[in-house]
Amino acid sequence: MVFAATLSTVHELGYARATVERIAAAAGVAKSTVYRRWPSKGELIVDCLLDAFGPAPLEGSGRAELMSAAIRWIAAKIGERGVGDAFAGVFSDAVSDPALRKILSTRLQDPYRLALQDAFGEPEHRVLFFIDVVVGVLLHRMGMTGEPMADADVDALVEMVLRHFADGSRPA
């Protein structure tokens, strides 16, 4: 209930104006109830994103298929109502908030990074680069246009990323 209210409030008001007070009101709970579980808006948003994303669907017969599925999955998730706005907002706040940055890194990025490392058979630095490229492009598009990336552009992103990653070769 709180997560749905969070995404709805972020979608309707924008990340900056979606205060814990407004989220609590939309969820029909007291602000103190939200703060007991989540000490900050950033922590609430991270848990909300974890809930929205769920586990990465890492199924496929080869690296290219796995990577393509991962890219299309994250593009679709970022395109869901309120999710891209929430992700972009918490990401932006984390730039100047080291505590939030650590939460975002350890609670949101690390589980997906580890799953991708396992699925792709790539070292940490390569998977982090994969995440940077894909999520960075998707959030940039959302920030610049207010809209998720169109399917044709997701197709182009998949092609570009696969050229660099899918064959398993590593740059010198």
Accessible surface in RSA format (square Angstrom, percent):
REM  Atomic radii and reference values for relative SASA: ProtOr
REM  Chains: A
REM  Algorithm: Lee & Richards
REM  Probe-radius: 1.40
REM  Slices: 20
REM RES _ NUM      All-atoms   Total-Side   Main-Chain    Non-polar    All polar
REM                ABS   REL    ABS   REL    ABS   REL    ABS   REL    ABS   REL
RES MET A   1   172.00  89.1 120.37  79.7  51.62 122.9 110.27  93.8  61.72  81.8
RES VAL A   2    25.13  16.5  23.04  20.9   2.09   5.0  23.04  20.0   2.09   5.7
RES PHE A   3    51.17  25.6  50.31  31.2   0.86   2.2  50.31  30.5   0.86   2.5
RES ALA A   4    68.22  62.7  56.43  87.1  11.79  26.8  62.70  88.3   5.52  14.6
RES ALA A   5     9.68   8.9   3.29   5.1   6.39  14.5   9.01  12.7   0.67   1.8
RES THR A   6     0.00   0.0   0.00   0.0   0.00   0.0   0.00   0.0   0.00   0.0
RES LEU A   7    29.30  16.3  29.26  20.9   0.04   0.1  29.30  20.6   0.00   0.0
RES SER A   8    31.30  26.5  30.33  40.5   0.98   2.2  16.31  34.7  15.00  21.0
RES THR A   9     7.59   5.4   6.18   6.3   1.40   3.3   4.72   6.3   2.86   4.3
RES VAL A  10     0.23   0.2   0.00   0.0   0.23   0.6   0.00   0.0   0.23   0.6
RES HIS A  11    85.33  46.6  66.86  46.5  18.47  47.3  40.54  41.8  44.79  52.1
RES GLU A  12   115.31  66.2  80.21  60.7  35.10  83.6  31.40  60.7  83.91  68.5
RES LEU A  13    51.42  28.6  41.00  29.3  10.42  26.2  43.94  30.9   7.48  20.1
RES GLY A  14    31.04  38.3   0.00   N/A  31.04  38.3  29.25  80.3   1.79   4.0
RES TYR A  15    25.53  11.9  19.55  11.1   5.98  15.5  18.74  14.1   6.80   8.4
RES ALA A  16    88.68  81.5  63.49  98.0  25.19  57.3  68.21  96.1  20.47  54.2
RES ARG A  17   140.29  58.9 136.94  69.8   3.35   8.0  59.08  80.7  81.21  49.2
RES ALA A  18     0.00   0.0   0.00   0.0   0.00   0.0   0.00   0.0   0.00   0.0
RES THR A  19    57.17  40.7  55.14  55.9   2.03   4.8  54.73  73.5   2.43   3.7
RES VAL A  20     7.14   4.7   4.12   3.7   3.02   7.3   4.12   3.6   3.02   8.2
RES GLU A  21   104.80  60.2  98.23  74.3   6.58  15.7  21.19  41.0  83.61  68.3
RES ARG A  22   112.41  47.2 106.43  54.3   5.97  14.2  28.49  38.9  83.91  50.9
RES ILE A  23     0.00   0.0   0.00   0.0   0.00   0.0   0.00   0.0   0.00   0.0
RES ALA A  24     2.07   1.9   2.07   3.2   0.00   0.0   2.07   2.9   0.00   0.0
RES ALA A  25    77.62  71.4  50.08  77.3  27.53  62.6  59.64  84.0  17.98  47.6
RES ALA A  26    65.69  60.4  23.64  36.5  42.05  95.7  36.31  51.1  29.39  77.8
RES ALA A  27     3.21   2.9   0.00   0.0   3.21   7.3   2.53   3.6   0.68   1.8
RES GLY A  28    67.23  82.9   0.00   N/A  67.23  82.9  35.94  98.6  31.29  70.1
RES VAL A  29    45.79  30.1  28.66  25.9  17.13  41.3  37.52  32.6   8.27  22.4
RES ALA A  30    57.79  53.1  41.59  64.2  16.21  36.9  51.69  72.8   6.10  16.2
RES LYS A  31    92.36  45.1  86.15  52.9   6.22  14.8  44.07  39.7  48.29  51.4
RES SER A  32    61.43  51.9  54.43  72.6   7.00  16.1  43.58  92.8  17.85  25.0
RES THR A  33    54.41  38.7  51.36  52.1   3.05   7.3  39.70  53.3  14.71  22.2
RES VAL A  34     1.13   0.7   0.46   0.4   0.66   1.6   1.13   1.0   0.00   0.0
RES TYR A  35    94.71  44.2  84.24  47.9  10.47  27.2  53.19  40.0  41.52  51.2
RES ARG A  36   182.06  76.4 144.07  73.4  37.99  90.5  78.70 107.6 103.36  62.6
RES ARG A  37   146.42  61.5 132.08  67.3  14.34  34.1  47.17  64.5  99.25  60.1
RES TRP A  38    23.61   9.5  23.22  11.2   0.39   0.9  23.22  12.4   0.39   0.6
RES PRO A  39    90.62  66.0  68.37  62.3  22.26  80.9  71.90  59.4  18.72 116.3
RES SER A  40    43.31  36.6  40.05  53.4   3.26   7.5  38.22  81.4   5.09   7.1
RES LYS A  41    38.94  19.0  34.99  21.5   3.95   9.4  26.49  23.8  12.45  13.3
RES GLY A  42     7.09   8.7   0.00   N/A   7.09   8.7   2.40   6.6   4.69  10.5
RES GLU A  43    36.68  21.1  36.68  27.7   0.00   0.0   0.70   1.4  35.98  29.4
RES LEU A  44     0.05   0.0   0.05   0.0   0.00   0.0   0.05   0.0   0.00   0.0
RES ILE A  45     0.00   0.0   0.00   0.0   0.00   0.0   0.00   0.0   0.00   0.0
RES VAL A  46     0.00   0.0   0.00   0.0   0.00   0.0   0.00   0.0   0.00   0.0
RES ASP A  47    11.83   8.3   9.54   9.5   2.29   5.4   6.73  15.8   5.10   5.1
RES CYS A  48     0.47   0.4   0.10   0.1   0.36   0.8   0.00   0.0   0.47   0.5
RES LEU A  49     0.00   0.0   0.00   0.0   0.00   0.0   0.00   0.0   0.00   0.0
RES LEU A  50    49.79  27.7  43.19  30.9   6.61  16.6  43.43  30.5   6.36  17.1
RES ASP A  51    92.30  64.7  66.86  66.5  25.44  60.2  12.77  30.0  79.53  79.3
RES ALA A  52    18.01  16.6   2.86   4.4  15.15  34.5  12.21  17.2   5.79  15.3
RES PHE A  53     7.05   3.5   3.30   2.0   3.75   9.8   3.32   2.0   3.73  10.7
RES GLY A  54    23.67  29.2   0.00   N/A  23.67  29.2  23.37  64.1   0.30   0.7
RES PRO A  55   124.30  90.6 107.22  97.7  17.08  62.1 115.58  95.4   8.72  54.2
RES ALA A  56    18.30  16.8   1.65   2.6  16.65  37.9   1.65   2.3  16.65  44.1
RES PRO A  57    57.04  41.6  47.76  43.5   9.28  33.7  55.77  46.0   1.27   7.9
RES LEU A  58    40.75  22.7  16.47  11.8  24.28  61.0  16.47  11.6  24.28  65.3
RES GLU A  59   139.44  80.1 127.22  96.2  12.22  29.1  49.90  96.5  89.54  73.1
RES GLY A  60    38.19  47.1   0.00   N/A  38.19  47.1   8.84  24.3  29.35  65.7
RES SER A  61   108.99  92.1  65.53  87.5  43.46 100.1  55.82 118.9  53.17  74.5
RES GLY A  62    32.97  40.7   0.00   N/A  32.97  40.7  32.60  89.5   0.37   0.8
RES ARG A  63    61.07  25.6  54.49  27.8   6.58  15.7  47.44  64.8  13.63   8.3
RES ALA A  64    45.49  41.8  42.84  66.1   2.65   6.0  42.92  60.4   2.56   6.8
RES GLU A  65    92.04  52.8  84.42  63.9   7.62  18.1  38.37  74.2  53.67  43.8
RES LEU A  66    20.97  11.7  20.97  15.0   0.00   0.0  20.97  14.7   0.00   0.0
RES MET A  67     0.03   0.0   0.03   0.0   0.00   0.0   0.03   0.0   0.00   0.0
RES SER A  68    20.15  17.0  20.15  26.9   0.00   0.0   9.82  20.9  10.33  14.5
RES ALA A  69    31.93  29.4  23.10  35.6   8.83  20.1  29.60  41.7   2.32   6.2
RES ALA A  70     6.02   5.5   4.36   6.7   1.66   3.8   4.62   6.5   1.40   3.7
RES ILE A  71     0.19   0.1   0.00   0.0   0.19   0.5   0.19   0.1   0.00   0.0
RES ARG A  72    99.16  41.6  94.03  47.9   5.13  12.2  50.05  68.4  49.10  29.8
RES TRP A  73    38.05  15.3  30.75  14.9   7.30  17.1  34.23  18.2   3.83   6.2
RES ILE A  74    17.29   9.8  17.29  12.9   0.00   0.0  17.29  12.4   0.00   0.0
RES ALA A  75    12.11  11.1   5.33   8.2   6.79  15.4   5.89   8.3   6.22  16.5
RES ALA A  76    64.25  59.1  48.47  74.8  15.78  35.9  59.56  83.9   4.69  12.4
RES LYS A  77    42.69  20.8  42.69  26.2   0.00   0.0  12.13  10.9  30.56  32.6
RES ILE A  78     2.18   1.2   2.18   1.6   0.00   0.0   2.18   1.6   0.00   0.0
RES GLY A  79    29.25  36.1   0.00   N/A  29.25  36.1   7.16  19.6  22.09  49.5
RES GLU A  80    74.04  42.5  66.41  50.2   7.63  18.2  35.53  68.7  38.51  31.4
RES ARG A  81   134.52  56.5 115.14  58.7  19.38  46.1  65.85  90.0  68.66  41.6
RES GLY A  82     2.12   2.6   0.00   N/A   2.12   2.6   0.00   0.0   2.12   4.8
RES VAL A  83     0.78   0.5   0.78   0.7   0.00   0.0   0.78   0.7   0.00   0.0
RES GLY A  84     0.07   0.1   0.00   N/A   0.07   0.1   0.00   0.0   0.07   0.1
RES ASP A  85    42.52  29.8  36.90  36.7   5.62  13.3  10.74  25.3  31.78  31.7
RES ALA A  86     0.00   0.0   0.00   0.0   0.00   0.0   0.00   0.0   0.00   0.0
RES PHE A  87    16.17   8.1  16.17  10.0   0.00   0.0  16.17   9.8   0.00   0.0
RES ALA A  88    27.75  25.5  23.01  35.5   4.74  10.8  24.42  34.4   3.33   8.8
RES GLY A  89     9.85  12.1   0.00   N/A   9.85  12.1   8.96  24.6   0.89   2.0
RES VAL A  90     0.00   0.0   0.00   0.0   0.00   0.0   0.00   0.0   0.00   0.0
RES PHE A  91   105.01  52.5 104.41  64.7   0.60   1.6 104.41  63.3   0.60   1.7
RES SER A  92    70.69  59.7  61.17  81.6   9.52  21.9  26.21  55.8  44.48  62.3
RES ASP A  93    63.25  44.3  58.00  57.7   5.26  12.4  12.58  29.6  50.68  50.5
RES ALA A  94     3.47   3.2   3.43   5.3   0.03   0.1   3.47   4.9   0.00   0.0
RES VAL A  95   105.22  69.2  88.14  79.8  17.08  41.2  91.93  79.9  13.29  36.1
RES SER A  96   101.19  85.5  69.31  92.5  31.87  73.4  50.63 107.8  50.56  70.8
RES ASP A  97    57.21  40.1  55.56  55.3   1.65   3.9  14.71  34.6  42.50  42.4
RES PRO A  98    91.20  66.5  85.52  78.0   5.68  20.7  86.10  71.1   5.10  31.7
RES ALA A  99    69.18  63.6  57.71  89.1  11.47  26.1  66.15  93.2   3.03   8.0
RES LEU A 100    11.95   6.7  10.67   7.6   1.28   3.2  11.41   8.0   0.54   1.5
RES ARG A 101   108.95  45.7 108.95  55.5   0.01   0.0  53.21  72.7  55.74  33.8
RES LYS A 102   138.78  67.7 132.47  81.3   6.31  15.0  97.10  87.4  41.69  44.4
RES ILE A 103    36.04  20.5  35.42  26.4   0.61   1.5  36.04  25.9   0.00   0.0
RES LEU A 104    16.54   9.2  16.48  11.8   0.05   0.1  16.48  11.6   0.05   0.1
RES SER A 105    41.23  34.8  38.34  51.2   2.89   6.7  21.50  45.8  19.73  27.6
RES THR A 106    56.50  40.2  45.42  46.0  11.08  26.4  37.57  50.5  18.93  28.6
RES ARG A 107    87.37  36.7  80.86  41.2   6.50  15.5  44.39  60.7  42.97  26.0
RES LEU A 108     7.90   4.4   7.90   5.6   0.00   0.0   7.90   5.5   0.00   0.0
RES GLN A 109    52.48  29.3  46.90  34.3   5.58  13.3  17.24  36.7  35.24  26.7
RES ASP A 110    34.64  24.3  34.64  34.5   0.00   0.0   7.66  18.0  26.97  26.9
RES PRO A 111    62.86  45.8  50.42  46.0  12.44  45.2  56.46  46.6   6.40  39.8
RES TYR A 112    31.29  14.6  31.24  17.8   0.05   0.1  28.14  21.1   3.15   3.9
RES ARG A 113    26.64  11.2  26.64  13.6   0.00   0.0   0.00   0.0  26.64  16.1
RES LEU A 114    99.29  55.3  94.32  67.5   4.97  12.5  94.65  66.5   4.63  12.5
RES ALA A 115    38.42  35.3  27.55  42.5  10.87  24.7  36.52  51.4   1.90   5.0
RES LEU A 116    12.04   6.7  12.04   8.6   0.00   0.0  12.04   8.5   0.00   0.0
RES GLN A 117    40.06  22.4  35.74  26.1   4.32  10.3   7.56  16.1  32.50  24.7
RES ASP A 118   129.62  90.8 102.37 101.9  27.25  64.4  20.68  48.7 108.94 108.7
RES ALA A 119    32.84  30.2   7.00  10.8  25.84  58.8  18.39  25.9  14.46  38.3
RES PHE A 120     6.32   3.2   1.10   0.7   5.22  13.6   2.00   1.2   4.32  12.4
RES GLY A 121    55.31  68.2   0.00   N/A  55.31  68.2  36.70 100.7  18.61  41.7
RES GLU A 122     8.10   4.7   1.10   0.8   7.01  16.7   2.84   5.5   5.27   4.3
RES PRO A 123    49.75  36.3  39.37  35.9  10.38  37.7  49.06  40.5   0.69   4.3
RES GLU A 124    84.30  48.4  80.75  61.1   3.56   8.5  18.79  36.3  65.52  53.5
RES HIS A 125   125.23  68.4 116.26  80.8   8.96  22.9  88.52  91.2  36.70  42.7
RES ARG A 126    10.08   4.2   9.53   4.9   0.55   1.3   8.79  12.0   1.29   0.8
RES VAL A 127     0.76   0.5   0.00   0.0   0.76   1.8   0.76   0.7   0.00   0.0
RES LEU A 128    48.70  27.1  48.70  34.8   0.00   0.0  48.70  34.2   0.00   0.0
RES PHE A 129    97.51  48.8  95.78  59.3   1.73   4.5  96.96  58.8   0.56   1.6
RES PHE A 130     6.05   3.0   6.05   3.7   0.00   0.0   6.05   3.7   0.00   0.0
RES ILE A 131    22.10  12.6  20.95  15.6   1.15   2.8  22.10  15.9   0.00   0.0
RES ASP A 132    87.30  61.2  74.42  74.1  12.88  30.5  26.28  61.9  61.02  60.9
RES VAL A 133    42.38  27.9  36.15  32.7   6.23  15.0  42.33  36.8   0.05   0.1
RES VAL A 134     2.65   1.7   2.65   2.4   0.00   0.0   2.65   2.3   0.00   0.0
RES VAL A 135    22.80  15.0  22.80  20.6   0.00   0.0  22.80  19.8   0.00   0.0
RES GLY A 136    35.78  44.1   0.00   N/A  35.78  44.1  30.42  83.5   5.36  12.0
RES VAL A 137    56.39  37.1  51.79  46.9   4.60  11.1  54.72  47.5   1.67   4.5
RES LEU A 138     3.27   1.8   2.33   1.7   0.95   2.4   2.33   1.6   0.94   2.5
RES LEU A 139    14.56   8.1  11.09   7.9   3.47   8.7  11.27   7.9   3.30   8.9
RES HIS A 140   115.54  63.1 106.15  73.8   9.39  24.0  80.22  82.7  35.32  41.1
RES ARG A 141    74.00  31.1  73.74  37.6   0.26   0.6   7.94  10.9  66.06  40.0
RES MET A 142    15.94   8.3  13.11   8.7   2.83   6.7  13.11  11.1   2.83   3.7
RES GLY A 143    54.02  66.6   0.00   N/A  54.02  66.6  27.39  75.2  26.62  59.6
RES MET A 144   136.51  70.7 102.80  68.0  33.71  80.3  71.43  60.7  65.08  86.2
RES THR A 145    78.54  55.9  46.87  47.5  31.67  75.5  55.57  74.6  22.97  34.7
RES GLY A 146    51.34  63.3   0.00   N/A  51.34  63.3  30.15  82.7  21.20  47.5
RES GLU A 147   107.71  61.8 107.71  81.5   0.00   0.0  38.06  73.6  69.65  56.9
RES PRO A 148    53.93  39.3  43.09  39.3  10.84  39.4  44.00  36.3   9.94  61.7
RES MET A 149    21.70  11.2   6.48   4.3  15.23  36.3   6.46   5.5  15.24  20.2
RES ALA A 150    58.77  54.0  47.18  72.8  11.60  26.4  57.81  81.4   0.97   2.6
RES ASP A 151   118.94  83.3 113.22 112.7   5.72  13.5  34.35  80.8  84.59  84.4
RES ALA A 152    74.09  68.1  61.96  95.6  12.13  27.6  64.94  91.4   9.15  24.3
RES ASP A 153    53.74  37.6  51.26  51.0   2.48   5.9   5.43  12.8  48.32  48.2
RES VAL A 154     9.78   6.4   9.78   8.8   0.00   0.0   9.78   8.5   0.00   0.0
RES ASP A 155    61.57  43.1  60.58  60.3   0.98   2.3  19.82  46.6  41.74  41.6
RES ALA A 156    47.38  43.6  43.39  67.0   3.99   9.1  46.47  65.4   0.92   2.4
RES LEU A 157     5.82   3.2   3.96   2.8   1.86   4.7   5.18   3.6   0.64   1.7
RES VAL A 158     6.96   4.6   6.96   6.3   0.00   0.0   6.96   6.0   0.00   0.0
RES GLU A 159   104.40  59.9 100.10  75.7   4.31  10.3  35.34  68.4  69.06  56.4
RES MET A 160   111.63  57.8 103.01  68.2   8.62  20.5  75.23  64.0  36.40  48.2
RES VAL A 161     5.54   3.6   2.32   2.1   3.22   7.8   5.54   4.8   0.00   0.0
RES LEU A 162    37.15  20.7  32.96  23.6   4.19  10.5  33.26  23.4   3.89  10.5
RES ARG A 163   175.56  73.7 145.35  74.1  30.20  71.9  77.44 105.8  98.12  59.5
RES HIS A 164    71.29  39.0  61.57  42.8   9.72  24.9  42.70  44.0  28.59  33.3
RES PHE A 165     3.48   1.7   3.48   2.2   0.00   0.0   3.48   2.1   0.00   0.0
RES ALA A 166    18.54  17.0  11.74  18.1   6.81  15.5  11.80  16.6   6.74  17.9
RES ASP A 167   107.31  75.2  69.14  68.8  38.18  90.3  47.06 110.7  60.26  60.1
RES GLY A 168    21.99  27.1   0.00   N/A  21.99  27.1  11.78  32.3  10.22  22.9
RES SER A 169    66.25  56.0  55.36  73.9  10.88  25.1  47.95 102.1  18.30  25.6
RES ARG A 170   123.15  51.7  93.97  47.9  29.17  69.5  42.95  58.7  80.20  48.6
RES PRO A 171    88.47  64.5  57.51  52.4  30.96 112.5  70.02  57.8  18.45 114.7
RES ALA A 172   152.47 140.2  72.14 111.3  80.33 182.7 109.66 154.4  42.81 113.4
END  Absolute sums over single chains surface
CHAIN  1 A     8804.5       6990.9       1813.6       5279.4       3525.1
END  Absolute sums over all chains
TOTAL          8804.5       6990.9       1813.6       5279.4       3525.1
